[in-house]
Amino acid sequence: MDTLSYKTISATPATIEKKWVVIDATDQVLGRLCSNVAKILRGKNKADYTPNLDCGDNVIIINADKVILNGDKMSKREYLRYTGYPGGQRSYTPQDLMDKSFKVTMKGKHPLFIKVVKGMLPKTKLGAKQLTNLHVFNGSEHPFADKNPIVLDINKMK
């Protein structure tokens, strides 16, 4: 058997097939759900995963308002950010981000899910591009029905 005949197949931009996937977040733990979503966004669930290309799928998360955090993390956990000015450190909780997601101007961009998934993606231009493939909605309705998305059961994913 000739071992030199084996070749590693890498995906190219022409061979990448991006699908649309719908995930229901009802009664799911936030961190566990988002880690699986990050794998799908990166494309790590596909056989032709290539780390330097955006080969992941487009993910639509519905019923995001029904996601849970264990214990009292919803009100006790604090996220910090800094404005850049002296005394400009701001803190906010997941409940603050959840309340912010109900604004009319935030359609498809849920701040809590974006914060959590962004931390699980690469901190590069590629990670920023992959984050744009995430669409999160509080209700069960979404405007991407014309894309024929596949309903994915996140509990059966490895």
trRosetta pair geometry for C-beta under 8 A, 3 or more apart (Angstrom, degrees):
i j d omega theta_ij theta_ji phi_ij phi_ji
2 5 4.6 76 97 -14 107 110
3 6 6.3 -35 -172 10 54 111
9 48 6.5 -64 116 -120 106 96
10 48 7.5 117 -163 -169 25 87
10 50 5.1 84 -165 -103 86 123
11 15 5.4 -142 -152 83 72 108
11 16 5.4 75 172 -76 125 84
11 48 4.4 104 -62 149 105 111
11 49 7.5 -56 -4 -160 127 4
11 50 4.3 -135 42 -11 96 127
11 53 5.9 -133 92 66 108 148
11 55 5.1 70 91 -98 163 144
12 15 5.0 76 50 14 78 101
12 16 7.3 -133 87 -25 37 86
12 53 7.7 -169 -140 -90 20 164
13 16 6.0 -42 -144 10 33 117
13 53 6.6 -150 -72 -145 70 129
15 48 7.2 -92 123 156 119 159
16 48 7.9 -155 -102 105 64 125
16 53 6.6 -145 -69 143 141 130
16 54 7.6 77 -174 92 164 61
16 55 4.8 -129 -128 -119 117 81
18 55 7.8 -150 -80 -163 82 40
18 56 7.4 38 -123 98 94 39
18 57 5.8 149 -161 -121 68 50
18 58 6.1 68 164 -18 110 90
18 133 7.8 -114 -161 -133 130 136
19 57 4.6 -26 62 -129 77 118
19 58 7.2 -139 101 33 39 79
19 149 7.8 112 157 -137 83 61
19 150 6.2 0 161 7 128 120
20 57 6.9 176 -90 177 17 101
20 58 4.8 -24 -108 73 68 110
20 60 6.7 25 -179 -10 94 112
20 144 6.2 -157 -164 153 144 129
20 147 4.3 75 -16 131 165 126
20 148 7.0 125 54 78 123 49
20 149 3.8 -89 119 -101 104 85
20 150 6.9 143 86 12 61 71
21 40 6.2 -89 55 -179 157 145
21 57 5.0 64 -8 126 115 139
21 58 6.9 163 21 83 73 54
21 59 5.3 -24 70 -110 101 63
21 60 6.9 -180 89 25 47 74
21 149 6.0 171 -92 -169 6 101
21 150 5.5 -29 -110 65 64 89
21 151 8.0 120 -164 -115 61 14
21 152 4.9 5 -168 -11 108 131
22 60 4.8 -26 -105 74 68 106
22 61 7.9 151 -160 -92 53 24
22 62 6.3 8 -169 -5 100 114
22 142 7.4 -173 -117 33 112 148
22 149 4.5 101 -31 123 97 132
22 150 7.0 -170 19 85 79 36
22 151 5.0 -34 69 -104 108 60
22 152 6.7 159 68 16 48 78
23 33 7.4 145 148 -165 136 103
23 37 6.7 -125 33 -90 164 99
23 59 6.4 -4 3 -167 117 100
23 60 7.1 163 22 83 69 51
23 61 5.1 -26 71 -107 98 70
23 62 7.4 170 81 22 45 71
23 152 5.5 -33 -85 68 79 100
23 154 5.3 56 -149 -50 113 118
24 28 7.9 146 112 -24 61 125
24 61 7.9 143 -104 -159 14 60
24 62 5.7 -31 -108 69 62 94
24 63 5.6 27 -160 35 76 125
24 140 8.0 8 -121 -121 100 90
24 151 7.6 17 -23 -159 102 100
24 154 7.8 -148 54 3 62 108
25 28 4.9 -99 -159 36 58 123
25 33 5.9 66 -126 -160 91 161
25 61 5.3 44 -38 -177 120 105
25 62 6.9 -175 12 79 87 40
25 63 5.1 -167 55 88 79 82
25 64 5.2 47 51 -100 151 47
25 66 6.3 146 103 70 83 83
25 67 4.7 -36 158 -72 118 97
26 63 4.6 -15 -58 127 84 149
26 66 4.5 -2 -119 105 63 140
26 67 8.0 -100 -99 -71 17 50
27 66 6.5 -36 -35 148 53 105
27 68 6.3 12 -142 -8 43 121
28 32 6.9 -133 176 79 90 100
28 33 4.3 79 142 -67 130 128
28 67 5.7 -40 68 -125 82 80
28 68 7.1 167 76 28 31 82
28 154 6.6 26 -116 76 143 141
29 32 4.5 55 77 22 105 112
29 33 6.4 173 78 -14 49 91
29 67 7.7 84 -157 -173 10 85
29 68 6.0 -49 -99 79 52 86
29 69 7.2 92 -152 -112 71 35
29 70 6.3 5 -129 -36 116 96
30 33 6.0 -67 -149 38 23 109
30 34 6.1 13 163 -14 65 113
30 67 5.1 84 -82 158 81 125
30 68 7.1 -141 -28 80 82 35
30 69 5.4 -11 4 -83 124 81
30 94 7.7 -104 -49 -148 175 148
30 112 7.4 -70 -143 149 137 115
30 113 7.9 -136 -153 -96 98 69
30 116 6.2 -131 159 -102 107 171
31 34 5.9 -58 -141 40 28 106
31 35 6.3 31 159 -23 64 104
31 116 6.8 -131 -100 -163 59 130
32 35 6.0 -50 -147 30 29 110
32 36 7.0 24 155 -11 60 104
33 36 6.2 -65 -160 39 31 106
33 37 6.3 30 148 -20 68 110
33 61 7.8 90 159 -130 124 132
33 67 6.7 -103 28 -131 156 119
33 154 6.2 36 -127 153 77 162
34 37 5.2 -51 -142 38 38 116
34 38 6.2 45 155 -25 67 100
34 113 6.6 -173 -98 -147 112 73
34 116 4.4 -69 -129 126 172 119
34 117 5.0 -134 -161 -75 105 75
34 120 6.3 156 139 1 99 147
35 38 5.7 -47 -148 31 32 113
35 39 6.9 36 150 -20 60 100
35 120 6.1 -159 -109 -131 58 155
36 39 5.6 -49 -153 31 37 114
36 40 6.6 34 151 -16 66 103
36 154 5.4 127 100 -156 157 105
36 157 5.4 104 -147 90 130 145
37 40 5.7 -55 -151 37 35 110
37 41 6.2 36 151 -20 68 106
37 59 5.5 127 -152 166 94 167
37 61 6.9 -19 -106 -66 142 124
37 113 7.9 -20 85 -169 167 108
37 117 5.8 -62 99 -109 120 122
37 134 7.0 68 165 -118 122 116
38 41 5.6 -52 -143 37 33 112
38 42 6.3 26 159 -13 65 108
38 117 5.5 180 -74 -149 91 80
38 120 3.8 -76 -94 115 163 127
38 121 5.8 -147 -144 -64 104 75
39 42 6.1 -62 -148 42 28 105
39 44 4.5 -83 -159 58 81 115
39 45 5.5 86 140 -40 105 95
40 43 7.6 39 -177 -74 30 30
40 44 7.8 -78 -61 43 22 76
40 45 5.7 -7 -96 8 62 132
40 56 6.0 104 141 -163 46 106
40 57 5.4 -50 171 47 95 104
40 59 5.5 101 103 -74 128 125
40 152 7.9 128 -104 99 151 171
41 56 4.4 60 166 150 27 158
41 57 7.3 -91 -95 58 35 58
41 59 6.0 -69 -70 -4 86 127
41 117 7.1 85 -1 -178 155 124
41 121 6.7 -53 101 -94 133 119
41 130 4.8 104 157 168 104 106
41 131 7.2 44 -178 -85 149 39
41 133 5.7 155 -137 77 91 117
41 134 6.2 -24 -95 -61 133 99
42 49 7.6 37 130 -146 88 113
42 55 8.0 20 154 61 45 74
42 56 5.0 103 59 -66 8 130
42 121 6.8 179 -67 -124 102 83
42 122 7.9 104 -109 -9 117 97
42 130 6.2 23 -85 -155 54 157
43 46 5.0 -38 -178 23 82 120
43 49 5.1 159 120 -118 94 81
43 50 7.6 -12 99 36 141 58
43 53 7.9 -22 36 94 158 81
43 54 7.5 141 -22 179 130 36
43 55 3.7 77 -126 91 170 83
43 56 3.8 -121 -45 -71 77 61
43 57 7.2 129 -92 -15 71 64
44 49 5.4 50 -114 -118 41 149
44 56 7.8 -2 -2 -94 60 101
45 49 7.9 122 37 -70 26 120
45 157 7.3 -47 -115 -153 137 115
46 49 5.3 141 72 -59 83 77
46 55 6.4 -114 57 134 147 113
46 56 7.9 -164 -2 -104 123 47
48 55 6.8 -123 104 -179 88 153
49 55 6.3 179 -128 78 46 135
50 53 4.5 26 91 30 116 109
50 55 5.6 96 38 -15 87 141
52 126 7.1 -123 -159 -86 45 159
53 126 7.9 -135 -134 -138 9 128
54 126 6.3 -164 -64 -157 88 87
54 129 5.5 -85 -79 113 144 121
54 130 5.6 -165 -127 -78 101 83
54 133 7.7 157 -176 -30 119 139
56 130 5.8 59 38 -141 137 108
56 133 6.4 154 98 81 107 159
57 133 7.2 159 117 161 35 135
58 133 4.6 -122 -111 -168 63 95
58 135 7.3 21 174 3 96 108
58 144 7.9 -148 130 -163 131 157
58 147 7.6 -57 79 162 141 158
58 149 7.9 -101 91 -109 100 109
59 133 6.4 76 16 130 76 88
59 134 5.4 -9 66 -114 103 65
59 135 7.0 178 93 32 54 69
60 135 4.8 -19 -110 75 71 106
60 136 7.8 170 -161 -83 46 33
60 137 7.2 2 -175 6 90 108
60 142 5.3 89 -174 -180 134 170
60 144 5.6 -150 -78 50 147 140
60 149 5.9 -47 25 -124 130 168
61 64 5.5 74 123 -74 110 102
61 110 7.6 -76 77 19 122 141
61 113 6.5 -168 58 -139 154 161
61 134 7.4 4 -3 -169 108 88
61 135 7.2 177 23 91 68 52
61 136 4.5 -6 61 -116 109 76
61 137 7.0 173 89 28 60 63
62 137 5.4 -11 -115 68 63 102
62 139 7.0 -39 -164 107 90 40
62 140 5.1 66 168 -131 128 46
62 141 7.7 136 -135 29 120 19
62 142 6.0 -106 -85 -35 107 118
63 66 4.7 -23 166 27 99 118
63 67 7.9 136 123 -42 75 72
63 137 7.9 22 -19 94 29 77
63 138 7.4 25 -134 173 22 35
63 139 7.0 -2 -83 -176 53 18
63 140 5.7 18 -56 -79 92 74
64 67 5.8 -19 -166 -15 52 115
64 101 7.1 -100 105 159 127 156
64 110 5.2 -91 144 -94 163 165
64 112 7.8 156 167 65 118 111
64 113 6.2 -71 -144 -39 134 135
64 136 4.9 61 -67 178 153 102
64 137 6.3 154 1 80 111 29
64 138 5.3 -76 57 -98 92 46
65 98 7.1 109 -126 -165 71 102
65 101 7.5 -169 -81 95 87 129
65 102 7.8 58 -94 -76 127 98
65 138 4.2 45 -31 -157 111 93
65 139 7.6 12 12 -62 120 44
69 73 4.1 -112 149 73 125 112
69 74 4.8 156 49 -58 127 79
69 77 7.6 -104 172 6 152 135
69 94 6.2 96 -38 86 157 163
70 73 6.3 48 68 2 55 124
71 76 7.8 -55 126 36 106 131
72 75 5.7 -46 173 48 91 95
72 76 4.9 70 114 -9 95 120
73 76 6.0 -75 -117 55 29 91
73 77 4.5 24 -167 -23 78 119
73 94 6.7 35 133 17 83 140
74 77 7.5 26 -54 24 7 101
74 93 7.1 71 155 156 44 113
74 94 5.2 -95 -139 80 52 115
74 95 5.0 79 160 -59 86 95
74 98 7.4 -10 -157 -5 104 145
75 93 5.8 26 -144 174 34 156
75 94 7.9 -86 -56 54 28 85
75 95 5.3 17 -89 -16 66 140
76 93 7.4 103 37 -131 11 124
77 93 6.2 119 75 -144 64 79
77 94 5.9 35 68 -11 116 105
78 91 4.7 -6 -171 -172 116 118
78 92 7.2 130 -153 64 68 24
78 93 6.1 -49 -98 -86 55 70
79 91 6.8 153 76 -155 43 63
79 92 5.6 -27 61 67 94 77
79 93 7.3 154 13 -102 83 21
79 94 7.7 98 -16 -58 114 62
79 97 7.9 33 26 -36 141 129
79 115 6.8 -20 -126 -178 164 149
80 89 6.2 -16 -164 -170 107 99
80 90 7.2 147 -156 79 56 47
80 91 5.3 -28 -98 -99 69 79
81 89 7.6 160 85 -153 38 55
81 90 5.3 -18 65 62 86 96
81 91 8.0 164 21 -87 65 34
81 92 7.7 -2 10 12 105 106
82 88 5.8 87 -169 101 65 94
82 89 5.3 -26 -103 -100 80 66
82 90 7.4 173 -91 18 28 74
83 88 3.3 -103 45 173 106 129
83 89 7.7 -129 6 -64 81 23
83 90 6.6 74 -39 -14 97 111
84 88 6.1 -37 44 83 36 158
85 88 3.9 105 61 -47 77 136
92 96 4.3 -108 -171 72 100 150
92 97 6.6 104 136 -44 123 85
93 96 5.0 111 53 -1 69 98
93 97 7.5 -136 99 2 44 85
94 97 5.6 -56 -151 40 41 110
94 98 6.2 45 150 -24 70 104
94 112 5.6 69 -152 -128 82 123
95 98 5.4 -50 -144 35 35 115
95 99 6.4 36 155 -19 65 102
96 99 5.9 -54 -150 35 29 110
96 100 6.4 31 150 -21 63 108
97 100 5.4 -52 -146 35 34 115
97 101 6.7 44 152 -32 63 99
97 110 7.9 81 155 164 98 72
97 111 4.4 -132 -157 97 98 108
97 112 3.9 132 118 -67 127 84
97 115 6.6 -73 -130 4 161 139
98 101 5.8 -48 -156 19 33 116
98 102 7.9 34 150 -22 57 96
98 112 5.6 14 -67 -33 66 145
99 102 6.4 -53 -169 19 40 110
100 103 6.2 -26 -177 -6 53 113
100 106 6.7 120 143 -63 75 161
100 111 5.3 -3 90 21 126 141
101 106 5.5 -139 -144 120 44 147
101 110 4.6 23 -127 -136 131 76
101 111 5.9 -142 -71 20 87 83
101 112 6.6 -60 -44 6 132 98
101 136 7.8 -58 -148 113 131 115
101 138 6.1 140 131 -65 113 116
102 106 7.5 38 43 54 13 128
102 138 6.5 39 -95 -52 71 167
103 106 4.7 85 67 -1 91 109
104 107 7.1 -5 176 -42 47 97
106 109 5.4 -113 -167 72 70 85
106 110 7.0 89 156 -93 115 40
106 111 7.1 -59 -147 -28 136 92
107 137 7.6 10 -162 -109 65 89
108 135 4.6 -39 -156 -151 98 88
108 136 6.6 113 -169 48 38 49
108 137 6.4 -15 -91 -71 51 84
108 142 8.0 96 -97 -142 90 93
108 143 7.9 -57 -69 29 122 110
109 114 6.3 14 -170 -49 77 140
109 136 7.0 71 -129 47 13 94
110 113 4.3 49 87 22 114 111
110 114 6.3 167 81 -16 56 89
110 136 3.6 -74 8 101 118 133
110 137 7.6 -137 -46 -57 115 16
110 138 7.2 140 -96 -59 118 77
111 114 5.6 -57 -140 40 31 112
111 115 6.2 34 161 -23 66 106
112 115 5.9 -54 -150 33 28 111
112 116 6.5 18 157 -11 63 109
113 116 5.9 -59 -144 41 32 106
113 117 5.9 19 163 -9 70 113
113 134 7.1 -158 132 158 115 132
113 136 4.6 141 54 -82 154 165
114 117 6.3 -59 -134 45 25 101
114 118 5.7 32 163 -27 63 114
114 131 7.0 76 -146 -173 85 116
114 134 7.0 159 -98 95 72 135
114 136 7.4 -132 -44 14 79 137
115 118 6.0 -56 -142 33 20 113
115 119 7.0 20 158 -19 56 106
116 119 6.2 -60 -162 30 30 110
116 120 7.2 14 149 -9 62 110
117 120 5.7 -66 -156 40 41 108
117 121 6.5 35 152 -22 73 108
117 131 6.7 145 112 -123 110 91
117 134 6.0 132 99 -97 164 168
118 121 5.9 -58 -145 32 34 108
118 127 7.6 97 -152 155 64 111
118 131 5.7 31 -97 -111 82 141
121 127 3.9 141 137 -153 105 102
121 130 5.6 -172 -147 81 138 124
121 131 5.9 -149 35 -62 166 95
122 126 5.9 14 73 79 131 100
122 127 3.8 -153 72 -58 68 119
122 130 7.9 80 36 25 90 136
123 127 5.9 -32 -71 41 14 157
124 127 5.1 107 48 5 64 99
124 128 7.3 -121 102 -1 40 88
125 128 5.6 -53 -150 37 36 113
125 129 6.4 38 151 -20 66 104
126 129 5.7 -54 -150 36 33 112
126 130 6.3 32 152 -19 66 106
127 130 5.6 -53 -144 37 33 111
127 131 6.4 38 154 -25 64 103
128 131 5.7 -50 -150 29 32 115
128 132 7.2 38 150 -25 59 97
129 132 5.9 -49 -162 21 37 113
129 133 7.8 38 144 -20 60 98
130 133 5.8 -49 -167 22 46 115
131 134 5.8 -44 -167 15 50 116
135 142 6.9 104 127 -153 123 127
135 144 6.8 113 80 -23 161 140
137 140 7.9 155 108 -85 118 5
137 141 6.8 -113 153 79 149 53
137 142 5.0 -161 -1 -89 155 91
142 145 7.0 143 85 -44 77 76
144 147 4.7 -22 175 17 91 122
144 149 6.1 58 117 -35 110 124
145 148 7.9 45 171 -70 46 37
145 149 7.6 -84 -116 12 36 97
152 157 7.3 35 166 -57 110 120
153 156 4.6 47 98 14 110 109
153 157 7.5 -180 98 -26 61 83
154 157 5.5 -42 -156 11 46 121
